[in-house]
């Protein structure tokens, strides 16, 4: 049985750890509110942008736009978006596992794969594959639209140069505070956006655009790519804080359980020590008789 001093030291250490995890939980909760609000405010913009792209691309000739060129897939690029920091449970590892599965599928089909890692955690683990073409680290804690533009421009230039035939985004999608799942979305070539549900039923007739649809699409396509990357980064930002909040809450609960267990061990060790001392006293008294 461990000594009383050892058990008491462990209890103090676990209590200090519990204070740290509780503080991190509160910090993550505060940051989550800000990140979630930012993400939810951007979703209507993304939805309206998709609607505009749907109206424009529906009746246009896609072959006249290089970014919409569909090719035989010989090389594919994956834009993997993770967080820069850890301590958020299995959030980053789930995204990385999804990317590794995608790489394995492409390797099995003989398709070449290159990676663009946005976020330090993804780069640290995926660089071992030897397929990382470019990395963007230390930007996920305070990213802006220009960061998304830089990623989107690099990926589109690589596509236009013919080095890859398809680009996909892998990121953590924010479904709720308790649920964040990896998502794989097509990025390039730009697909004609399909309208959904009631919005398509309400639209009748054709729009007349000034200037021409082709000129508008030339301007909107790069902006659309920027919006897609920025939206994915916002989803990852909110998901990271939600996952960290849950992980730190679980860690705090685990610390409490460990303290309860160690307290029982301490009490048992203390009772055993007292019993041993009493036995020594009784034995000594009997010896004197």
Secondary structure, DSSP 8 states (H G I E B T S, - for coil): ---HHHHHHHHHHHHHHHHHHHHHHHHHHHHHHHHHHHHHHHHHHHHHHHHHHHHHHHSS-GGG-GGG-----SEEEEEEE--S---STTHHHHHHHHHHHHHHHHHHHT-EEEEEEESHHHHHHHGGGT-EEEEE-S-TTS--HHHHHHHHHHHHHHHHTTS-SEEEEEEEEE-SSS-EEEEEEEEES-------HHHHHH--S----SS-HHHHHHHHHHHHHHHHHHHHHHHHHHHHHHHHHHHHHHHHHHHHHHHHHHHHHHHHHHHHHHHHHHHHHHHHHHHH-
